[in-house]
Amino acid sequence: MNWPIAELDPVRRLRVLAAAIPGAHVAERIIPASFERVWEVASDLEREFGTFEPDMRHLRIVADKGDGRLLAEARSKYGMRARLDVDLRPGWCWMQSRFLLVGLAATAVPGGTLVAQTGGVRVPGRSALVPLGVRAAGEKALARLADRIVERAR
């Protein structure tokens, strides 16, 4: 059988997943740098993630399950901790714990790299995010990521 196949780039995939989560907002930004340069910073979870994600202080990989699947421990700037299941692939990072969700995606576009971010605090027992500050946090994260890429290029 020849079933149709829909191939989605990572940013479109993130939009689809976020659309299914009440309270989620996807922030997007074109960063005028190559995909390789952008993803080198964005995917460096232990050294770089805390430099651009506003509420994150530290993230440490504690297990590599293979095939891009990781287990991480995170600490927020407020001292809260989370154990995150991570799916990390080129252009794609999806992290979630019982109470936290972060999605980051990137794809090459004319003029640079389109990066998208979603995330927030999950509502226990429901597939929903607390909508307070989600939009501003995503936009701030992408602005800080763009600044970090410029800094590293110097």
C-alpha positions as CSV (number, residue, x, y, z in Angstrom):
1,M,0.0,0.0,0.0
2,N,1.1,3.5,-0.7
3,W,-0.1,5.6,2.2
4,P,0.7,9.3,2.0
5,I,3.5,10.4,4.3
6,A,3.6,13.9,5.9
7,E,7.2,15.0,6.7
8,L,7.3,17.8,9.2
9,D,10.4,19.9,9.9
10,P,11.2,20.2,13.6
11,V,9.5,23.6,14.0
12,R,6.3,22.5,12.4
13,R,6.3,19.4,14.6
14,L,6.7,21.6,17.7
15,R,3.8,23.8,16.5
16,V,1.6,20.6,16.2
17,L,2.5,19.3,19.6
18,A,2.0,22.7,21.3
19,A,-1.4,23.1,19.6
20,A,-2.6,20.0,21.5
21,I,-1.5,21.4,24.9
22,P,-3.9,23.9,26.5
23,G,-2.0,27.0,27.7
24,A,1.0,26.4,25.4
25,H,2.4,29.2,23.3
26,V,5.1,28.8,20.6
27,A,7.6,31.6,20.4
28,E,9.5,31.8,17.1
29,R,12.5,33.8,15.9
30,I,14.8,33.8,12.9
31,I,18.4,33.9,14.0
32,P,20.8,35.1,11.3
33,A,23.2,32.2,11.7
34,S,23.7,28.8,10.2
35,F,21.6,25.9,11.6
36,E,24.9,24.2,12.7
37,R,26.0,27.2,14.7
38,V,22.5,27.7,16.3
39,W,22.0,24.1,17.1
40,E,25.5,23.8,18.6
41,V,24.5,26.2,21.3
42,A,20.8,25.2,21.6
43,S,21.6,21.5,22.0
44,D,24.4,21.9,24.5
45,L,22.1,21.2,27.5
46,E,24.7,21.1,30.2
47,R,26.8,24.2,29.3
48,E,24.4,26.4,27.4
49,F,20.8,25.7,28.2
50,G,20.9,27.7,31.4
51,T,22.4,30.7,29.6
52,F,19.3,31.3,27.5
53,E,16.3,29.6,29.2
54,P,15.1,32.3,31.7
55,D,14.0,30.1,34.6
56,M,16.8,27.5,34.4
57,R,20.0,27.7,36.3
58,H,21.5,24.3,35.7
59,L,20.9,21.1,33.8
60,R,22.9,17.9,34.1
61,I,22.6,14.8,32.0
62,V,22.5,11.8,34.3
63,A,21.8,9.0,31.8
64,D,22.0,8.3,28.1
65,K,19.4,5.8,27.1
66,G,20.5,5.8,23.5
67,D,18.9,7.0,20.2
68,G,18.8,10.6,21.5
69,R,16.9,9.7,24.7
70,L,18.5,11.2,27.8
71,L,17.6,11.6,31.5
72,A,18.5,15.0,33.0
73,E,18.3,16.7,36.3
74,A,17.5,20.4,36.3
75,R,17.4,23.1,38.8
76,S,15.5,26.4,38.4
77,K,16.8,29.7,39.5
78,Y,14.3,29.5,42.3
79,G,15.8,26.3,43.6
80,M,13.1,23.9,42.3
81,R,14.4,20.6,40.9
82,A,13.1,18.4,38.1
83,R,14.0,15.1,36.6
84,L,13.5,15.4,32.8
85,D,13.0,12.8,30.1
86,V,14.8,14.3,27.1
87,D,14.5,13.5,23.4
88,L,17.4,15.3,21.7
89,R,18.0,15.1,17.9
90,P,19.3,17.5,15.3
91,G,16.9,20.4,15.4
92,W,14.7,18.9,18.1
93,C,14.7,18.9,21.9
94,W,11.7,17.8,23.9
95,M,12.0,17.7,27.7
96,Q,9.4,16.9,30.2
97,S,9.0,15.9,33.8
98,R,5.9,15.4,35.9
99,F,5.5,19.2,36.3
100,L,7.7,20.8,33.6
101,L,7.7,20.8,29.8
102,V,10.2,22.5,27.4
103,G,10.3,22.1,23.7
104,L,12.9,23.6,21.4
105,A,13.1,23.2,17.6
106,A,15.1,24.6,14.8
107,T,15.3,24.4,11.0
108,A,17.3,26.2,8.3
109,V,15.5,28.9,6.4
110,P,16.6,31.6,4.0
111,G,18.5,34.2,6.0
112,G,19.4,31.9,8.9
113,T,17.7,29.5,11.3
114,L,14.1,29.5,12.5
115,V,14.0,28.6,16.1
116,A,10.8,27.8,18.1
117,Q,10.3,27.3,21.8
118,T,7.5,26.3,24.0
119,G,7.3,25.3,27.6
120,G,6.1,25.9,31.1
121,V,4.8,24.4,34.3
122,R,2.4,21.5,33.7
123,V,-0.9,21.2,35.5
124,P,-0.8,18.0,37.5
125,G,-3.2,15.4,36.2
126,R,-3.9,17.3,33.0
127,S,-2.1,17.8,29.7
128,A,-2.1,21.6,30.1
129,L,0.4,24.3,30.9
130,V,-0.1,27.1,33.4
131,P,-0.5,30.0,30.9
132,L,1.0,32.7,33.2
133,G,4.2,34.1,31.6
134,V,4.5,31.4,28.9
135,R,4.6,33.8,26.0
136,A,7.1,36.2,27.6
137,A,9.4,33.5,28.8
138,G,9.5,31.9,25.3
139,E,10.3,35.2,23.6
140,K,12.9,36.0,26.2
141,A,14.6,32.6,25.8
142,L,14.9,33.0,22.1
143,A,16.3,36.5,22.4
144,R,18.9,35.3,24.9
145,L,19.7,32.3,22.6
146,A,20.3,34.8,19.7
147,D,22.5,36.9,21.9
148,R,24.5,33.9,23.1
149,I,25.1,32.8,19.5
150,V,26.4,36.3,18.6
151,E,28.7,36.2,21.7
152,R,30.1,32.8,20.8
153,A,30.8,34.0,17.2
154,R,33.1,36.7,18.4
